[in-house]
Structure formats: C-alpha cells, structure tokens
Amino acid sequence: MKQDMILILDLGSEENPRLAREIRALGVYSEIHPHDITAEELAALPNVKGIILNGGPNRVVDGVEIDAAKEIYNAPVPVLLADHKGDQPWPEDAAARKEALSNFVFQVCGAQANWNMENFIADQVELIRQQVGDKKVLLALSGGVDSSVVATLLIKAIGKQLTCVHVNHGLLRKGEPEQVIKVFRDEMDANLIYVDAVDRFLDKLAGVSDPERKRKIIGAEFIRVFEEEARKLEGIKFLGQGTIYPDIIESGTKTVKAVKSHHNVGGLPEDLDFELVEPLKMLFKDEVRACGKALGLPDSMVYRQPFPGPGLGVRCLGAITRDRLEALREADAILREEFAAAGLEGKVWQYFVSVPDFRVTGVKDGKRLYEWPAFIRAVNTVDAMSAEVPELDWALLKKIGDRIASEVPGICRVLYDLTPKPCGTIEFE
C-alpha cells in the first residue's frame, strides 16, 4: 500500500466528515467507520497508523451509550479519544484544532503525508485485485461521474472481467444514453450491455407521487433488471457500485437518522450471492472528480452534472407523466446548454430543472394557458453536505427563462430556487 491511514470511529460526532477532510488536507488518508468495528475488521484495513474515537451528541443509541470494543482500545497503534468518556473535544479555534490534529497524526502516529489521487488509485487497484481475483464483476453504469469513475477504476484493475450494464429507464437527461455508449463501448472498449427499459419503469411509476416510494420503486425495478441481466451471464461474483460517502451519511448511519434512501443496486436474490465492490465509498464528490481526472476520464464525464440514481424521477415532482417528463427533459437541456455557453461549466457545481405536478396560469400567443411552472436549481458546494446558491447573472436567468417558457410545450413560468442546504436539500423533491 502506498498511503498511510488514520481511522475515525463514529462515537456520536456530527463532524466526522469535517475531521476526515481535515486529516486529508494534511496529506494523510482517512476513513470513517462505525463504532462497533471488530478487531478482525480493523486488522483487514491497510496501513492504519492511528485511531480516533470521535465522540459527540449522538453517543446514546436506543437508550444505550455506545462504545468501541475493548480490542480497539488495545490496538497496536495510538488511540485518541475526542469528546468521549470525558475526554476533551477538539478545540474550537481553527489554528489550535489543526495543531492538535497535526500533532496526533504526525508526531504520535508517525503517519506520512502520502495521500494523493495517484496513490489512492494505486491502492484501490491493488485492493480490487485482491478482492476480485480472477472472478467477474457486474456494474450499474449510469454515466454519472460516480459510476463512470468506478467503471474506469475497475477497467484499470481487472479489464474485461468487468461487465457494465447501462439501463435506460426513461429518466435520463437528453442525450445521455448515447454518450455512455460512445465513451465506454466505443472509446474505452468496455463490456457494455444496453437495456431499454423505458416503458417498464414508467409503467411501474404511474400514479406514484411520494418521493420515497418513487425511489424505492426505481431501486426495486433496477434490482429486477440486474437480476435478469446477471442470470444471463456466467461467473459473476461481485457487484460494483458507485457509492460515495455523502450517500452513506444521507442513507443513515448507526448514530445519524437517514435523510433519504439512495439508489444503489442492492437486495439481489441470495442465490446470486454477489459481494459488493465499492472503491469510492470513502470519498467526497470533489475527490471523486479528482480521481476521474487522474484516471484520464474526459472532462465531459468528470465534470458532468451530478445526477441522482432515480434520475429525473426525483425532479419530475409528484406522479410522473410522460408529457411532463418530456417537458422537464427539454427544459433541463436548455438550462445546460445556456450554462455551457455562459462558461459556467465547472464553475457552478450543480444546476438542473424540476417540474412540479401542478399547473399555473400563463399567456402565450395572446392566449390564456394553464401549464406547468419550471424551477431552476443551482448550487455550489465542496462535499455535498452543505450548499450555497450562486448569484447568477440576471441577463442569463432571463434568457433561460424566456427560452424554456417559449420553446418547451407545457411550461409557462420559470422560477429560481434561492434555498441553501440546509435547510433545503440539493435536490428539489
């Protein structure tokens, strides 16, 4: 292994992501794991130089104060308690906090500042090869940055042992299925299976308005699609996933309640007996992009707009109808086109359109209409845990609004969402 690691155990802190990123900012790799990690699980982690038991306000779970196993306290590496069992929390002063953290990481643990994407990729390639051996891996390839980076990393590690499945569920953005095929099948020579399941998904979603129900239906149908494709293939033993750390946080941990369910393929029948391969699960979104750049992915993939697994299903608010979904797809394409023309690609972290399931009055060609509004959402963030709304040029917003309202059938008004995260979320569901 090329990089040292500081292990953070979640003993109730609400700032584990911040701590992990502070350690990485020092040039040392860090991972966050549950408080109940076993001695065997600890021993399996590579190059652990120190452990931080990071306590906090969520230290009581189901009426019981949580703690690490005795074996963890007796681990053959330095163990630091922060806000746990009466020990002092991290200093509030930024300089003092950095000094305390640096002292533990470098002086006490003797860790080396060898965290960078080249070393991360080298370590993950080695770990993937160790895990997979000569077996085969099945990966859901949406074409988003997470799944694209995982696919590229797996191709680098195991080549043709990987089979990618791209499912067109009818909830993708304009032109996306074609781009996935071009980049991965034509340019990267990946094993790629294309599945047209548009009618299958939209029929399942008909009349369903609750966002969590939609997510679960889409996830369950993905499971069925992958089950079908997996049973057509021989020798598949592993399932690759583009899970990243914000997914884990928002899906809920042992100390933090879930914010929402995430569309990661799972729950396949036990007889398929797949083991998960998740090489990015400890990275934040900006780190995933850096990984993609280091792997040589084209900028069109690396800086592609973040896109939830359920796709436009969480942006076509309420019960999905085909006409409103198509209006959303066209409006979103206009937004992306105008942002690109304005030079905002790579400068605004995420931008998209949502269309609700209610109508408002409008006027076109001298006629009174009753059509849908469209909500523009744009945010800037580093790690997707919090986000701010950029102040966009008024002329640009007006141009986008005019184009969407005049060019997209069914839409007569355009609004700009000013809500940061928190208290809003990045998505508009």
N, C-alpha and C positions, 0 to 999 in steps of 0.2 A: 504494500500500500504506500502511496506517495504522500498522504496527508495525515496529520495528527487530528484527533477528535477530542472535544470537550463535550461530555454527555450532560444534558439538562434533564432532570426528572421533575415532572409536574406534581408538586405537592400543594397545589391550590393557587398558584400565582396566576394573575391575569396578564402578566407581562412576559410570558415565556418567549413569544416571537421577538419582542424587543431585545431580550437578553441574547437570543440566538444570533440575531443580526449584529449586535454589538460585538460579540465574540468573532464573528466572521469579518467584521470591519477591522479587527486587529490582525487579520490574516490567518486565523485558525478556524478550521471547520467545526461546526457544532450540530448536534441533533437533539431534538426534544422527544422524550419517551415517557410513557405513563409511569406513575409512581411505583406500581407493582411489578416492575420488570424483575425477572428471576435472575439468579446467578448464572444459569446456563445461557440465557438471552444476552446478558452482559458479556459473557466470555466470547460470544459469537460476533460481537461488534469489533471492527478492526481499529487498532491503534488508539484506543481510549487512553488519554493521558490524565484525565481528571473527571470528577463527577460533582455536579452542583444539585443539591436538593433544594429546589426553589419553591419556598412556601408562599402562602398568601391567603386571601379572604375566603377562597373556596376549599379550605382544608378539611371541612366537615362534609362528608358524603353519606347520605342516607342515615344521618344521625351519628356517624362514627368518624372520628378524626383519623385521617389517612396517614400512613407512614410507609417508608420503604422497608424492604426485608432486611433482617439482621445481616445477611450476607453482603448486602450493598455497603453497609457501614464498615464492613471488614474487607472491602475490596482492596486489591493490591495497588491502588492508585489513590492520590489525595481526594478527599471528600469534603466539600464545603457546604455548610448549612446556611441558607439565607432566609430569614423570616420563618424559621422552622424550629420547633422545640425551644422557643425563647431566644434563638439567635437573632442578631441584628439584621434588619432588612438592608437592601442595597441603598447607598447614600442617595439623597435626592439631588444633590449638586452634581451636574454632569461631569465636571472635571474629577471630582472625588470618586464618582462611580467608575469612570474609566480607569483611574489609578488603581482602585481596589480590584477591578476585574483583570487588569493587566498583570498585577502582582500575582494573583492566583494562577492565571493561565501560563505565564512565562516563568515566574520565579518559583512558585510552589510546584506546578505540574511539569515544568520543563518542556512545554509544547513549543513546536517550531511554527513560524509563520509561513506555512506552505499550502494554504488554501487559495486555489485559483481554479478557473474552469478547466484548464488543461489537465491539472492533477485530478480534479473531480471526475472528468471524463475517463481518464486512465483507470482510476479506482473503480468506477462503475462498470466499465468494460470487463475488468478482472472479476468483479463480483457477479456480474451477469453470467459470465462464462463458468464460474464456479457453480452457480445456482442451476443453470440450464444444462450444462454438459453437452451431450450430443442430441438432446431432445428438441422438440419443436414448440414454438410459441405462436399463439394467436393474439392479434392486437386489433382493437377497435380504432380505426384511423378516421377521425372526423375531418382532419385537415387543419384544425386549430393548432395554435402554437404548442400546447402541451402534448397532444398526441403525435404531432409531427416531430417534435424533438425526441420523444420516446422512440418513435419508429426509426429515426435516423441513428439514435444511440444503439438500438437493438440490431440494426443492419450492420453497424460498425463492429459490434461484438460477435454476432452469430450469423450474419449474412442471410443465406437462403433458408436457414432454419426458421425464419420468421415468415408468417403469413399475415398480411394486413387485410382487414375487411372494412370496406367503406360502405356504409349504409345510407342511402338517400331516403330519409324518412319524410321528405316533403317539407321539412322545417329548416332547411339550409338557406343561406343567403344566395342572391343571384350569382350564378357562375361558379359556385364553389365545387360542385361535383366534378366539373370539367377540369378545374385547377388541380384537384387532388390527383386525378388520373394522369394529368400531364407531368406533374412534378415527380410523383412516386413511381408510377408504372413506366412512363416514357423516359424520364431523365435519370432516375435512381435505380431502375431495373428491379424494383421490389416485387415480391409475390403479392399481387393485389387482386382481391375479389371485390367486384362491384355488385351491390344488391339494391335493386329498385323496389323499395317497399313503401312508396308514397301512399297509395290507396290503403294499404294495410294499417298504417299508423293513423291516417286522418279518419278512417272509419272508426277506429278504437276511441279516438278523441272527440267524436261528435257529441255535442251536448254537454261536455265536461267543462266547468268553469273554474273550479277550485284549483289554485296553482300547485298545491302539493299533490292533489290527485292527478293532475296532468303530468307532473314529474314522475310519479310512480307508474302511471300507465306507460309513459315513454320508456322508462327504465325497464319495466317488465317485458315490454314488447322487444326491446333490444336483447334482453336475455333469451327470448324465444328465437329471435333471428340468429343470434350467435350459437345457440344450441343446434339449430338446424345446420348452420354452416360448419360447425365443429364436427358434427356427426358425419359430414361428407368427407372429412379429412382424416388421414391416418397419422398416428404418432404425436398428436397434440397433447402436451403435458402441462403447459403453462399458459396463463392468460396475462398479457401485458396490459397495463393501464397507465394513463397519464395523470394520475393523482398528484396534486401538489399540496403544500402544507396548508394554505388557506382553505382548501377543500376539507381537510381533516378537522380544522377548527370549526368551520361552519356546520359540519355534519355532526358535531358534538364530540366531546372527549369525556373522560371519566370524571372530570371536575367542572366542565362547562356544558350547559344545555345546548342542544342543537339549534342553529338558526334556520337551516333548511336542509332538505335531502339533496344529495348530489348525484348526478347522472354518471356514475361509474358502473361499468358492467360487473355484476356480481350475482350471486344467488343461483348460479347454474346448477342443474341436477347433480346430485352427489356422484352418480355413476361416471360423470365426465372427469371428476377428480382433478380439477385444474389447480395448480399452485400459482399465486399471484407474483408477477414481476412488476415492481413499482419503483424504478430507479430515480424518479424525481420527487418522491413523496416528502422529502425534507427541504425542498426548495421553494422560494417565493417567486412570484411571476417575473420580476425583473431578472432574477437569477436564471430562470428557465430561458428567457430570451438571450441572455449572455451565453448560456450553454449552446443554444441553437446557432449563434454566431460562430462560436468556437468550433462547432461541428461542420461548419461550412454550408448551412442551410441558406437558401436565397432570402434576401431581405423581405420579399413578398410573403414568405412563410413566417419568418422570425417576428416581423412587426405586424403581422395580420391581427386584426382586431380580436380581442378576447371574445370568446363565444361559448355560452353555456352548453352543456351536453344536450339539454332538451331543445336547443336551438331557438328558432323563432317562436316555439311553443310557449316560452315564458314572456315573449314580447307581444304576442297576439293575445291581449288580455281577455280574460273570460273564456267563454266557449268558442273554440276555433271554428271559423267558417272559411271555405276555400276562397271566396271572393275577398274577404277581409285579409286573409293571409297573403294573397297575391298583392293587394294594395300595400301591405306592410313591406313585402319584399322589394317592390318597386320604389317605395319611399326611402327605404334604407339604402338602396343602390344610389339614389340621387344624393343622399347625405354623404356617403362615402366618396362619391365622385367629386363633389364640391370641396370636401375637406382635402382631398388629394390635390386638387387644382390650387387651393389656397396654401399649399405647403405645410399642412398641419399633420400629415402622416409622421408618426414618430415623435410629435410634439404634444399631442393630446393623447392620453393613454387609451381611452376607450370612448367611442361615440356610436350611437345607434338610435333607431326609431322604435317606439312602441305605439300600438294602435288599440285602444280600448273597445269594449263591446257596447258602447252607447253612441248615439248619434246627436249631432248638434245642427243648428240651422246655419245656412250659408247661402251665398248668391254666386252663380256662375252664368255668364252669358245672359244676364238680365233675368234669370230665373231663380226663384227661391228653392233651396235644396235642403235636404235633411240627410247629412252624411257624417262620416266619422272624423274626429279630430286625430291628429298625429302628435305624439310627444317626442321631442328631441332630447336625448340624454347624452351629456358629455362629462367626463370626469378625468381628473389627474390623480394618480396615486403611485406609491412606491411598491407596496406589498399587498395591495387589495384589502387590507384590514381596515383602512380608513381612506377617504377620498374627498377631494375638493372639486368644486365646479369652476371651470375656467371662464373668464370674461371674454367671450368671443366677439369678434368684430361685428358691429351692427349691420353693416352692409352685407356681410356674408350670411348672417342669420336671415336677413330679409330675402336675399336671393334664394336661399334654400327653401324658406317658407313659401315664396312665390312659386318656385318650381314644383314642389310637392303638391301644393293646393291646385295648381293649374294642370299639371301633367298626369297626376295619379287619379284614375277613376275611383270615386267613392270617398275621397278625402277633401274636406273643405276648410279645415282650420289646422294651424300648426302652432304648437306651444313649446317653450323651452323650460325644462325642469331645473330649478335652482337649488335643489336639496342636496346637501353634502352627506357623506357617510361617516359616522352616524349623524343624524337619526334615520336617514334613509338608508337603503342598500344601493349597490351599484346597479343591479337590475331593477326594472320598473314593474315587477309583478305584484 
